[in-house]
Amino acid sequence: MEPAGAPPQRCAPAREAEEPPGSPALPVEEPQARQPAGAPPEEGAPPGRERCRRGAGPQGPGGRAVRDRGRRAPGRRGGEEGGRTGRRPRVTVDSSKAKTSLEALKISLRQLRWREVRMMKDSDPSWKPTFIVKPDGGCQGDGIYLIKDPSDIRLTGSVQSRLAVVQEYICKPLLVDKLKFDIRLYVLLKSLEPLEIYIAKDGLSRFCTEPYQEPTLKNLHQVFMHLTNYSLNIHSGNFIHSDSVNTGSKRTFSSILCRLSSRGADVKKLWSDIIALVIKTIIALTPELKVYYQSDIPAGKPGPTCFQILGFDILLMKNLKPMLLEVNANPSMRIEHEQELSPGVFENVPSPVDEEVKVAVIRDTLRLVDPQKKKRKDVQCQTLEHVSEGSEELLGAGPADRPEYDTTKSPEAGLPSLCLKQVFPKYAKQFNYLRLVDRVAALFIRFLGVKGTTKLGPTGFRTFIRNCKLSNSNFSMASVDILYIDITRRWNSMGIDHKESGMCLQAFVEAFFCLAQKKYKSLPLHEQVASLIDFCEYQLAALDERRLVCGRGIMERRSAVVPCQTDGLHLTPAAHNPS
C-alpha cells in the first residue's frame, strides 16, 4: 500500500479486457459489475472518474476486502511493488454458440479468470440473430422474408411449397453511399473432367434503394433496405437507371474496386479471397454435378463435353471479407430493362452496365469452347512446319517471289483480350486437398452399374466392398448389408425424391467415412478418408491390370486355336500312313 499523503498514481487508459489489481474474479452471473466496451460513463460521474478508478491501486475498503481474503493481484508481491500496478489483460470468450458444453465452459472461465459476454447478448436484442428465408423454388427475390424468431417461418401451403433455405442474415455489410449492395460474379465451369474454372474479371454491383439500418422488428418488412435483388428494387421509386457504370442502382464491380482502392483497401487481397471462395464452392459442388451429369460424359473421353455459366452472389463484410450468399445455376443474361413510359405502358430500354459485363462473358465463353479452335491450331502448326521445311529453298528468292503465309489472321484478331480468367487448374495445388469427396464420387460412379442412374443398389455396394477388399473377419458381408440398409434408409427418409431407390451419393460418402474409421482407427478423420481412398484406388487399379492381362491371354489363346482359312476352305493336316 502507498503511504498516506503520497501523490496519486497517474491514471492509465481503461481497457475492457483488464481488471483493477487485486480485484477478485467477477462471477459470470454478474456482468453488470462492469460496463461493456464502448458504454457511456455512469450518469453524474465527473469526466475521467472511471479511468482514475481503474488505474488506482487496491486502496480503501475494496482493497482491504481483497487483502483480508488472502488474494493477490496477478504479477504483484503482497499487493505492492514499488507503487507499480501489475495488471494483466483478461481474455473475453463468446459463449453464445456453446450448447451442451456451456456449464463446463463457465467453470473453465472462472478458473482462468476470463470473461464471458453471453449474458450481454441475451439482454441486448440487437445481438440476437436475424434470419433470411428463401423459398427453395423461388427466383428473382420472390417470396423472400426476414424473421427474428424461427417460429415465425411461414408454414402455409403444401409440403413442396414450404421448402425453404434459411440463412443467418449478415447484419454488418459494407456500405457504399449508405446503401447495402451485393456482387454478381459470373463463373464459367468449362469442364468437369478435367475440372476447369474461369472467373469473369468484372461483374455487377446491385444496390438497395433505401439507406441501410440493421434489422429490427420494426424494419424487417422493408425489402428495399435489406434485399439487393434487382427484380425487387426496380419497383422502388428510388431506383436509379444510369448510363454510367459508376453511378445508379446497378454498377460494375470494377467501379466499386476503384472506389475501395482509392480509400487504401487491399483490392488484390479481396480478389484473392473471392477466387478462393469460388474454387472451394465449385469443388464442393463437383461430386454432385458429376453424378448428375455422368450420363452425358462419355467414359474414357476426357475433355469438355458441356459447359455452364454460374452466377455467384457475394456480399462484402465491413472488413472486406467476401461471404457467399447463393449460386445461381441459370443466371439472367438480360441486357435491357423495362421502363414505364406511362401508367401500364412499358418499353425495353438498353442497360449499358449489363451489356458491358454480360456480352463479354457470353462472347468469351464461346471463344473458350469453340470446337473449331483446335482445328485452326493444327492447321497453323502444319503451315509453320511447311514454311520451315522450304525455308532453305526460299533463301535466295526475292520478297516478291516468296509465298505469303499469314498465320496471324484469325476470327479473334480484332477482339479484345479474354475477360475470363482461369483459376483452376491454375491454382490447383492450393486446393487439391479438398477434393477427397470428389475422389469418393468417382468410386461411387464406377459401381452405379446402369449408365444414367444416380443411386447405388445393394449389389453395387457389395461389389464395391469385394473389389476393394474391405471385408474381413471383423467386417463380414452381413455387416456390409446392415451398414447399407441403415444409412440408405436414413438418407431416403430425409429426401423428397423417391422415384429411384438405392443409396444416394451423400449416403455413400457417409458409409465411406464409416469404413475409413474402422480401417484406420489411429489416424485423424481427414487422413483416415485419404488413406482409404488411396487403398481403394490401388486395389481397383490392380484389378483392372489383372483383367487387362487376362483379356490379352484369352485373345492369344483364341487366336492360337482358330483354324486357318483359305477361300473359305478348312485345311486339315494329312493323315499319317504307317509304312
C-alpha positions as CSV (number, residue, x, y, z in Angstrom):
1,M,0.0,0.0,0.0
2,E,1.1,3.5,-0.7
3,P,1.9,5.7,2.3
4,A,-0.7,8.3,3.3
5,G,-0.3,11.6,1.6
6,A,1.6,10.1,-1.3
7,P,0.8,11.7,-4.7
8,P,-1.8,9.7,-6.6
9,Q,-0.7,7.4,-9.4
10,R,-1.0,8.6,-13.0
11,C,-4.3,7.5,-14.5
12,A,-3.9,4.8,-17.2
13,P,-6.4,4.3,-20.0
14,A,-9.1,1.9,-19.1
15,R,-9.3,-1.4,-21.0
16,E,-12.3,-3.6,-21.3
17,A,-10.2,-6.8,-21.0
18,E,-8.5,-5.6,-17.8
19,E,-9.3,-5.7,-14.1
20,P,-8.1,-3.4,-11.3
21,P,-5.2,-5.0,-9.5
22,G,-6.2,-7.1,-6.6
23,S,-9.9,-7.5,-7.7
24,P,-11.4,-10.9,-7.3
25,A,-12.6,-12.8,-10.4
26,L,-16.0,-11.5,-11.2
27,P,-18.6,-14.2,-11.5
28,V,-20.2,-14.5,-14.9
29,E,-23.6,-14.3,-13.4
30,E,-23.0,-10.6,-12.6
31,P,-22.0,-8.9,-15.9
32,Q,-23.5,-5.7,-14.6
33,A,-20.5,-5.2,-12.3
34,R,-18.6,-3.8,-15.3
35,Q,-19.8,-1.8,-18.2
36,P,-19.4,-3.3,-21.7
37,A,-16.8,-1.8,-24.0
38,G,-17.9,1.5,-25.5
39,A,-20.6,2.1,-22.9
40,P,-21.1,5.7,-21.7
41,P,-19.9,6.6,-18.2
42,E,-22.2,6.4,-15.3
43,E,-24.7,9.2,-15.1
44,G,-23.5,12.1,-12.9
45,A,-19.9,10.8,-12.8
46,P,-17.3,13.5,-13.4
47,P,-15.1,13.2,-16.6
48,G,-12.2,10.8,-16.1
49,R,-13.7,9.2,-12.9
50,E,-13.9,5.7,-14.4
51,R,-10.4,5.9,-15.8
52,C,-8.8,7.0,-12.5
53,R,-10.7,4.4,-10.5
54,R,-9.5,1.6,-12.8
55,G,-5.9,2.9,-12.7
56,A,-5.8,3.1,-8.9
57,G,-4.3,0.5,-6.6
58,P,-6.2,-1.6,-4.1
59,Q,-6.9,1.3,-1.7
60,G,-9.9,1.8,0.5
61,P,-12.4,-0.7,1.7
62,G,-12.4,-2.6,-1.6
63,G,-8.6,-3.2,-1.3
64,R,-8.8,-4.3,2.3
65,A,-11.6,-6.8,1.5
66,V,-9.4,-8.4,-1.2
67,R,-6.4,-8.5,1.2
68,D,-8.4,-10.0,4.0
69,R,-9.4,-12.9,1.7
70,G,-5.8,-13.6,1.1
71,R,-5.9,-13.0,-2.7
72,R,-3.2,-11.2,-4.6
73,A,-3.2,-9.3,-7.8
74,P,-1.6,-11.1,-10.7
75,G,2.0,-10.1,-11.1
76,R,2.3,-8.3,-7.7
77,R,4.1,-9.3,-4.5
78,G,1.9,-8.8,-1.4
79,G,-0.2,-6.3,-3.2
80,E,2.6,-3.7,-3.6
81,E,5.7,-3.4,-5.7
82,G,7.3,0.0,-5.7
83,G,3.9,1.7,-6.4
84,R,3.6,-0.1,-9.8
85,T,0.4,-1.9,-10.8
86,G,0.7,-5.4,-12.2
87,R,-2.4,-5.6,-14.4
88,R,-2.7,-8.4,-17.0
89,P,-5.2,-8.3,-19.9
90,R,-8.2,-10.7,-19.5
91,V,-9.5,-12.8,-22.4
92,T,-13.1,-12.4,-23.4
93,V,-14.9,-15.5,-24.7
94,D,-18.1,-15.5,-26.7
95,S,-20.1,-18.4,-25.3
96,S,-23.2,-17.7,-27.3
97,K,-22.6,-20.7,-29.5
98,A,-21.9,-23.1,-26.7
99,K,-24.5,-25.8,-26.2
100,T,-24.0,-28.8,-24.0
101,S,-20.5,-27.6,-23.1
102,L,-21.8,-24.3,-21.7
103,E,-21.6,-25.2,-18.0
104,A,-18.1,-26.7,-18.3
105,L,-17.1,-23.6,-20.2
106,K,-18.3,-21.4,-17.5
107,I,-16.3,-23.3,-14.8
108,S,-13.2,-23.1,-17.0
109,L,-13.7,-19.3,-17.5
110,R,-13.9,-18.8,-13.7
111,Q,-10.8,-20.8,-13.1
112,L,-8.9,-19.0,-15.8
113,R,-10.3,-15.6,-14.7
114,W,-11.5,-14.9,-18.2
115,R,-14.6,-13.0,-19.1
116,E,-17.9,-14.2,-20.7
117,V,-20.1,-11.9,-22.8
118,R,-23.1,-14.3,-23.4
119,M,-25.4,-12.5,-20.9
120,M,-24.8,-9.2,-22.6
121,K,-26.1,-10.8,-25.8
122,D,-29.1,-12.3,-24.1
123,S,-30.1,-9.0,-22.6
124,D,-29.4,-7.0,-25.8
125,P,-32.0,-7.7,-28.6
126,S,-29.5,-6.4,-31.2
127,W,-27.3,-9.4,-30.5
128,K,-30.0,-11.8,-31.4
129,P,-29.5,-13.1,-35.0
130,T,-31.9,-12.3,-37.9
131,F,-32.7,-15.0,-40.4
132,I,-33.5,-14.7,-44.1
133,V,-35.9,-17.3,-45.5
134,K,-35.7,-18.1,-49.3
135,P,-38.2,-20.4,-50.9
136,D,-36.5,-23.4,-52.4
137,G,-38.1,-23.0,-55.8
138,G,-38.1,-19.2,-55.8
139,C,-36.2,-16.8,-58.0
140,Q,-35.7,-13.0,-58.5
141,G,-36.4,-12.3,-54.8
142,D,-39.9,-13.7,-54.9
143,G,-41.1,-14.9,-51.5
144,I,-38.0,-13.9,-49.5
145,Y,-38.6,-12.5,-46.0
146,L,-36.8,-11.8,-42.7
147,I,-37.5,-13.2,-39.3
148,K,-36.1,-12.8,-35.8
149,D,-37.7,-15.9,-34.3
150,P,-37.5,-19.3,-36.1
151,S,-41.1,-19.9,-35.1
152,D,-42.2,-17.2,-37.5
153,I,-41.4,-19.3,-40.5
154,R,-44.5,-19.5,-42.7
155,L,-45.9,-23.0,-42.8
156,T,-48.9,-22.5,-45.0
157,G,-49.4,-24.4,-48.2
158,S,-48.3,-27.8,-49.3
159,V,-45.1,-29.5,-48.2
160,Q,-43.5,-28.7,-51.5
161,S,-44.3,-25.0,-51.3
162,R,-43.0,-24.8,-47.7
163,L,-39.5,-26.0,-48.6
164,A,-37.1,-23.1,-48.0
165,V,-33.4,-22.3,-47.3
166,V,-32.9,-20.4,-44.0
167,Q,-29.7,-18.5,-43.6
168,E,-28.4,-16.2,-40.8
169,Y,-28.7,-12.6,-42.0
170,I,-25.4,-10.7,-42.2
171,C,-26.2,-7.5,-40.2
172,K,-22.9,-5.6,-40.8
173,P,-22.3,-5.5,-44.5
174,L,-20.0,-3.0,-46.3
175,L,-22.0,0.1,-47.4
176,V,-21.5,2.4,-50.3
177,D,-23.4,5.7,-50.2
178,K,-25.1,4.4,-47.0
179,L,-26.6,1.6,-49.2
180,K,-26.3,-2.2,-48.9
181,F,-25.2,-3.9,-52.1
182,D,-24.1,-7.3,-53.3
183,I,-21.9,-8.6,-56.2
184,R,-22.9,-10.8,-59.1
185,L,-19.9,-12.5,-60.5
186,Y,-20.0,-14.9,-63.5
187,V,-18.1,-18.1,-63.3
188,L,-17.6,-20.4,-66.2
189,L,-17.5,-24.1,-65.5
190,K,-15.8,-25.2,-68.7
191,S,-15.3,-28.8,-67.9
192,L,-15.9,-31.3,-65.0
193,E,-13.4,-33.9,-66.0
194,P,-10.8,-32.4,-66.0
195,L,-12.0,-29.6,-63.8
196,E,-11.6,-26.2,-65.4
197,I,-13.0,-23.0,-63.8
198,Y,-12.9,-19.4,-65.1
199,I,-14.0,-16.2,-63.4
200,A,-15.1,-13.0,-65.2
201,K,-12.8,-10.1,-64.4
202,D,-15.8,-7.8,-63.9
203,G,-19.3,-8.2,-62.5
204,L,-22.3,-6.3,-61.4
205,S,-22.9,-4.5,-58.1
206,R,-26.6,-4.3,-57.3
207,F,-27.8,-1.8,-54.7
208,C,-30.7,-1.5,-52.3
209,T,-32.7,1.7,-52.8
210,E,-33.2,2.8,-49.1
211,P,-30.4,3.7,-46.7
212,Y,-29.4,0.6,-44.6
213,Q,-30.2,0.1,-41.0
214,E,-29.5,-3.1,-39.0
215,P,-32.7,-5.2,-38.9
216,T,-35.2,-4.7,-36.1
217,L,-38.7,-5.9,-35.6
218,K,-39.9,-2.6,-37.0
219,N,-38.0,-2.7,-40.3
220,L,-37.9,-6.4,-41.2
221,H,-40.5,-5.8,-43.8
222,Q,-38.6,-3.1,-45.7
223,V,-37.3,-5.2,-48.6
224,F,-35.8,-2.1,-50.4
225,M,-33.5,-1.7,-47.4
226,H,-32.4,-5.4,-46.8
227,L,-32.7,-7.2,-50.2
228,T,-30.4,-6.4,-53.0
229,N,-32.4,-8.3,-55.7
230,Y,-32.6,-6.2,-58.9
231,S,-36.1,-7.6,-59.7
232,L,-37.4,-6.2,-56.4
233,N,-35.6,-2.8,-56.2
234,I,-36.5,-1.9,-59.8
235,H,-40.1,-1.3,-58.5
236,S,-38.8,1.2,-55.9
237,G,-39.3,4.9,-56.6
238,N,-35.7,5.4,-55.6
239,F,-34.3,3.1,-58.2
240,I,-31.8,5.0,-60.5
241,H,-31.2,3.9,-64.1
242,S,-27.9,5.2,-65.1
243,D,-25.9,5.4,-68.4
244,S,-22.7,5.4,-66.3
245,V,-21.0,2.3,-64.8
246,N,-20.0,4.3,-61.7
247,T,-23.4,5.5,-60.6
248,G,-27.0,4.3,-60.2
249,S,-28.6,1.3,-58.6
250,K,-26.6,-1.1,-60.8
251,R,-22.9,-0.6,-61.3
252,T,-19.9,-2.5,-62.4
253,F,-17.9,-4.3,-59.7
254,S,-14.7,-2.7,-61.1
255,S,-16.1,0.7,-60.2
256,I,-16.5,-0.4,-56.6
257,L,-13.0,-1.8,-56.6
258,C,-11.6,1.5,-57.9
259,R,-13.5,3.3,-55.1
260,L,-12.2,1.0,-52.4
261,S,-8.7,1.2,-53.8
262,S,-8.7,5.0,-53.6
263,R,-9.5,4.6,-49.9
264,G,-6.5,2.4,-49.3
265,A,-8.2,-1.0,-49.4
266,D,-6.2,-4.1,-50.4
267,V,-8.0,-4.9,-53.6
268,K,-5.6,-7.7,-54.6
269,K,-6.3,-9.4,-51.3
270,L,-10.0,-9.1,-51.9
271,W,-9.7,-10.7,-55.3
272,S,-7.6,-13.5,-53.9
273,D,-10.3,-14.2,-51.3
274,I,-13.0,-14.2,-53.9
275,I,-11.1,-16.6,-56.1
276,A,-10.6,-19.0,-53.1
277,L,-14.3,-18.7,-52.3
278,V,-15.3,-19.6,-55.9
279,I,-12.9,-22.6,-56.2
280,K,-13.9,-24.0,-52.8
281,T,-17.6,-23.8,-53.7
282,I,-17.1,-25.4,-57.1
283,I,-15.1,-28.2,-55.5
284,A,-17.9,-28.8,-53.1
285,L,-20.4,-28.9,-56.0
286,T,-18.3,-31.1,-58.3
287,P,-19.2,-34.5,-56.8
288,E,-22.9,-33.9,-57.2
289,L,-22.5,-32.5,-60.7
290,K,-20.5,-35.5,-61.8
291,V,-23.1,-37.9,-60.6
292,Y,-25.9,-35.9,-62.1
293,Y,-24.3,-35.4,-65.5
294,Q,-22.3,-38.7,-65.7
295,S,-24.8,-40.0,-68.4
296,D,-23.7,-37.0,-70.6
297,I,-20.0,-37.5,-70.2
298,P,-18.7,-40.4,-72.4
299,A,-16.5,-42.8,-70.4
300,G,-12.8,-42.7,-71.4
301,K,-13.2,-39.4,-73.3
302,P,-11.8,-36.6,-71.1
303,G,-12.3,-33.1,-72.2
304,P,-15.1,-30.5,-72.2
305,T,-18.4,-32.1,-73.4
306,C,-20.6,-29.4,-71.9
307,F,-20.2,-26.1,-70.0
308,Q,-22.2,-23.9,-67.7
309,I,-22.2,-20.2,-66.7
310,L,-22.9,-19.8,-63.0
311,G,-23.9,-16.6,-61.1
312,F,-22.2,-16.2,-57.8
313,D,-23.9,-13.7,-55.4
314,I,-21.4,-12.4,-52.9
315,L,-21.7,-9.9,-50.0
316,L,-18.8,-7.9,-48.7
317,M,-18.4,-7.5,-44.9
318,K,-17.1,-4.3,-43.4
319,N,-13.7,-5.9,-43.2
320,L,-13.9,-6.7,-46.9
321,K,-14.3,-10.4,-46.3
322,P,-16.5,-11.9,-49.1
323,M,-19.4,-14.0,-48.0
324,L,-21.2,-16.3,-50.4
325,L,-25.0,-15.8,-50.5
326,E,-26.0,-18.2,-53.2
327,V,-25.1,-19.7,-56.5
328,N,-27.5,-19.4,-59.5
329,A,-27.4,-22.2,-62.0
330,N,-29.3,-20.2,-64.6
331,P,-28.4,-16.5,-64.1
332,S,-30.2,-13.8,-66.0
333,M,-28.1,-12.6,-69.0
334,R,-30.7,-9.9,-70.0
335,I,-29.1,-6.6,-71.2
336,E,-32.2,-4.4,-71.1
337,H,-34.7,-3.3,-68.6
338,E,-38.3,-2.3,-68.6
339,Q,-39.1,1.4,-68.3
340,E,-42.6,2.6,-67.6
341,L,-43.5,5.4,-70.1
342,S,-47.0,5.9,-68.8
343,P,-49.2,4.0,-66.4
344,G,-49.3,0.4,-67.6
345,V,-47.2,1.2,-70.7
346,F,-43.6,-0.2,-70.7
347,E,-40.8,-0.5,-73.2
348,N,-37.4,-2.2,-73.2
349,V,-34.5,0.2,-72.7
350,P,-30.9,-0.9,-73.2
351,S,-28.8,-1.2,-70.0
352,P,-25.2,-0.2,-70.7
353,V,-23.9,-1.7,-67.5
354,D,-25.5,-5.1,-68.2
355,E,-24.4,-5.1,-71.8
356,E,-20.7,-4.3,-70.9
357,V,-20.5,-7.2,-68.5
358,K,-22.8,-9.9,-69.9
359,V,-21.9,-9.7,-73.6
360,A,-18.2,-10.1,-72.7
361,V,-19.0,-13.1,-70.6
362,I,-21.0,-14.9,-73.3
363,R,-18.7,-13.9,-76.1
364,D,-15.6,-15.1,-74.4
365,T,-17.3,-18.3,-73.1
366,L,-18.0,-19.2,-76.8
367,R,-14.3,-18.4,-77.6
368,L,-13.1,-20.8,-75.0
369,V,-15.3,-23.7,-76.0
370,D,-15.1,-23.1,-79.8
371,P,-14.9,-26.6,-81.3
372,Q,-13.0,-25.2,-84.4
373,K,-10.3,-23.7,-82.3
374,K,-8.2,-26.9,-82.1
375,K,-8.6,-27.5,-85.8
376,R,-7.3,-24.0,-86.6
377,K,-4.3,-24.6,-84.3
378,D,-3.5,-27.8,-86.0
379,V,-3.7,-26.2,-89.5
380,Q,-1.5,-23.3,-88.2
381,C,1.1,-25.7,-86.9
382,Q,1.2,-27.7,-90.2
383,T,1.6,-24.4,-92.1
384,L,4.5,-23.3,-89.9
385,E,6.2,-26.7,-90.4
386,H,5.8,-26.4,-94.2
387,V,7.3,-22.9,-94.2
388,S,10.3,-24.1,-92.1
389,E,10.9,-27.1,-94.4
390,G,11.0,-24.9,-97.5
391,S,13.0,-22.1,-95.9
392,E,16.3,-23.2,-97.4
393,E,15.0,-23.1,-101.0
394,L,13.5,-19.6,-100.4
395,L,16.6,-18.0,-99.0
396,G,17.7,-16.7,-102.5
397,A,14.3,-15.6,-103.6
398,G,13.2,-12.0,-103.5
399,P,10.4,-10.7,-101.4
400,A,8.0,-10.8,-104.4
401,D,8.8,-14.4,-105.1
402,R,8.1,-15.7,-101.6
403,P,4.7,-17.2,-100.8
404,E,2.7,-15.4,-98.1
405,Y,1.6,-17.5,-95.1
406,D,-0.3,-15.1,-92.9
407,T,-0.8,-17.1,-89.7
408,T,-1.7,-14.1,-87.6
409,K,-5.1,-13.6,-89.0
410,S,-8.0,-15.3,-87.2
411,P,-11.6,-14.6,-86.4
412,E,-10.4,-13.4,-83.0
413,A,-7.8,-11.0,-84.3
414,G,-10.0,-7.9,-83.8
415,L,-11.5,-8.9,-80.4
416,P,-10.4,-7.7,-77.0
417,S,-8.5,-10.0,-74.7
418,L,-10.5,-12.6,-72.8
419,C,-12.5,-11.2,-69.8
420,L,-12.5,-14.7,-68.3
421,K,-9.5,-15.6,-66.1
422,Q,-8.6,-19.3,-65.4
423,V,-8.4,-20.0,-61.7
424,F,-8.4,-23.8,-61.9
425,P,-6.3,-25.9,-62.5
426,K,-4.1,-22.8,-62.3
427,Y,-4.3,-22.8,-58.5
428,A,-5.0,-26.5,-58.2
429,K,-2.1,-27.2,-55.8
430,Q,-3.6,-25.0,-53.1
431,F,-6.9,-26.7,-53.2
432,N,-6.4,-30.3,-54.2
433,Y,-6.5,-31.4,-50.5
434,L,-10.2,-30.5,-50.6
435,R,-11.0,-33.0,-53.4
436,L,-11.4,-36.1,-51.3
437,V,-15.2,-36.2,-51.7
438,D,-14.6,-35.8,-55.5
439,R,-12.5,-38.9,-55.5
440,V,-15.1,-40.8,-53.4
441,A,-17.7,-39.7,-56.0
442,A,-15.6,-41.3,-58.7
443,L,-15.7,-44.6,-56.8
444,F,-19.5,-44.2,-56.4
445,I,-20.0,-43.6,-60.2
446,R,-17.8,-46.6,-61.1
447,F,-20.2,-49.0,-59.2
448,L,-23.5,-47.5,-60.2
449,G,-23.9,-50.0,-63.0
450,V,-26.5,-48.8,-65.4
451,K,-25.5,-45.6,-67.1
452,G,-27.5,-42.6,-66.0
453,T,-28.6,-43.9,-62.6
454,T,-27.9,-41.8,-59.6
455,K,-28.3,-44.3,-56.8
456,L,-26.3,-47.3,-55.8
457,G,-28.1,-50.6,-55.3
458,P,-27.2,-53.2,-52.7
459,T,-25.4,-55.4,-55.3
460,G,-23.3,-52.5,-56.4
461,F,-22.3,-51.7,-52.8
462,R,-21.3,-55.3,-52.2
463,T,-19.3,-55.3,-55.4
464,F,-17.5,-52.2,-54.2
465,I,-16.6,-53.8,-50.9
466,R,-15.4,-57.0,-52.6
467,N,-13.4,-55.4,-55.4
468,C,-11.7,-53.0,-52.9
469,K,-11.1,-55.9,-50.5
470,L,-12.7,-54.1,-47.5
471,S,-14.4,-57.1,-45.9
472,N,-12.6,-59.3,-43.4
473,S,-13.3,-61.5,-40.3
474,N,-14.1,-58.4,-38.3
475,F,-16.3,-56.9,-41.0
476,S,-18.4,-59.6,-42.7
477,M,-20.6,-59.2,-45.8
478,A,-23.6,-59.4,-43.4
479,S,-22.2,-56.3,-41.6
480,V,-21.9,-54.7,-45.1
481,D,-25.5,-55.3,-45.8
482,I,-26.6,-53.9,-42.4
483,L,-24.4,-50.7,-43.0
484,Y,-26.0,-50.3,-46.4
485,I,-29.6,-50.7,-45.1
486,D,-29.2,-48.4,-42.1
487,I,-27.5,-45.5,-43.9
488,T,-29.7,-45.7,-47.0
489,R,-32.9,-45.8,-45.1
490,R,-32.0,-42.8,-43.1
491,W,-31.0,-40.7,-46.1
492,N,-34.1,-41.7,-48.1
493,S,-36.3,-40.7,-45.2
494,M,-34.8,-37.2,-45.4
495,G,-35.1,-36.9,-49.2
496,I,-38.1,-35.8,-51.2
497,D,-37.4,-37.7,-54.5
498,H,-38.4,-41.3,-54.0
499,K,-38.7,-42.1,-57.7
500,E,-35.4,-44.1,-57.6
501,S,-34.5,-46.4,-54.8
502,G,-31.0,-47.1,-53.5
503,M,-28.0,-45.3,-51.9
504,C,-27.5,-41.7,-52.9
505,L,-24.1,-40.1,-53.1
506,Q,-24.4,-38.4,-49.7
507,A,-25.2,-41.8,-48.1
508,F,-22.3,-43.4,-49.9
509,V,-20.0,-40.7,-48.6
510,E,-21.2,-41.3,-45.0
511,A,-20.7,-45.1,-45.4
512,F,-17.2,-44.5,-46.8
513,F,-16.3,-42.4,-43.8
514,C,-17.6,-45.2,-41.5
515,L,-15.4,-47.7,-43.4
516,A,-12.4,-45.3,-43.1
517,Q,-12.8,-45.0,-39.3
518,K,-13.0,-48.8,-39.0
519,K,-9.9,-49.4,-41.0
520,Y,-7.6,-46.6,-39.8
521,K,-8.7,-46.0,-36.2
522,S,-5.5,-44.3,-35.1
523,L,-5.4,-41.5,-37.7
524,P,-7.3,-38.2,-37.8
525,L,-10.5,-38.3,-39.8
526,H,-9.1,-36.5,-42.9
527,E,-6.1,-38.9,-43.0
528,Q,-8.5,-41.9,-42.5
529,V,-10.5,-40.9,-45.5
530,A,-7.5,-40.1,-47.7
531,S,-5.8,-43.4,-46.8
532,L,-8.9,-45.4,-47.6
533,I,-9.3,-43.6,-51.0
534,D,-5.7,-44.5,-51.8
535,F,-6.2,-48.1,-50.8
536,C,-9.4,-48.4,-52.9
537,E,-7.8,-46.8,-55.9
538,Y,-4.8,-49.1,-55.6
539,Q,-6.9,-52.2,-55.4
540,L,-9.1,-51.2,-58.3
541,A,-6.1,-50.3,-60.5
542,A,-4.6,-53.7,-59.7
543,L,-7.9,-55.4,-60.6
544,D,-8.0,-53.5,-63.9
545,E,-4.5,-54.6,-64.7
546,R,-5.3,-58.2,-63.9
547,R,-8.4,-58.0,-66.1
548,L,-6.3,-56.5,-68.9
549,V,-3.6,-59.2,-68.7
550,C,-6.3,-61.9,-68.5
551,G,-8.1,-60.4,-71.5
552,R,-4.9,-60.4,-73.6
553,G,-4.2,-64.1,-72.6
554,I,-7.7,-65.1,-73.7
555,M,-7.3,-63.4,-77.0
556,E,-3.9,-65.0,-77.6
557,R,-5.4,-68.5,-76.8
558,R,-8.3,-67.9,-79.1
559,S,-6.1,-66.8,-82.0
560,A,-4.0,-70.0,-81.5
561,V,-6.9,-72.4,-81.9
562,V,-8.7,-70.6,-84.7
563,P,-8.2,-72.8,-87.9
564,C,-6.5,-71.3,-90.9
565,Q,-8.9,-70.5,-93.7
566,T,-8.2,-70.0,-97.4
567,D,-11.0,-69.1,-99.7
568,G,-13.5,-70.5,-97.2
569,L,-11.9,-73.9,-97.2
570,H,-10.8,-75.6,-94.0
571,L,-7.3,-77.0,-94.2
572,T,-6.6,-80.2,-92.2
573,P,-3.4,-82.0,-91.8
574,A,-2.8,-85.1,-93.9
575,A,-3.4,-88.4,-92.3
576,H,-0.2,-90.4,-91.3
577,N,0.1,-93.6,-93.1
578,P,2.4,-96.0,-91.4
579,S,4.8,-97.8,-93.7
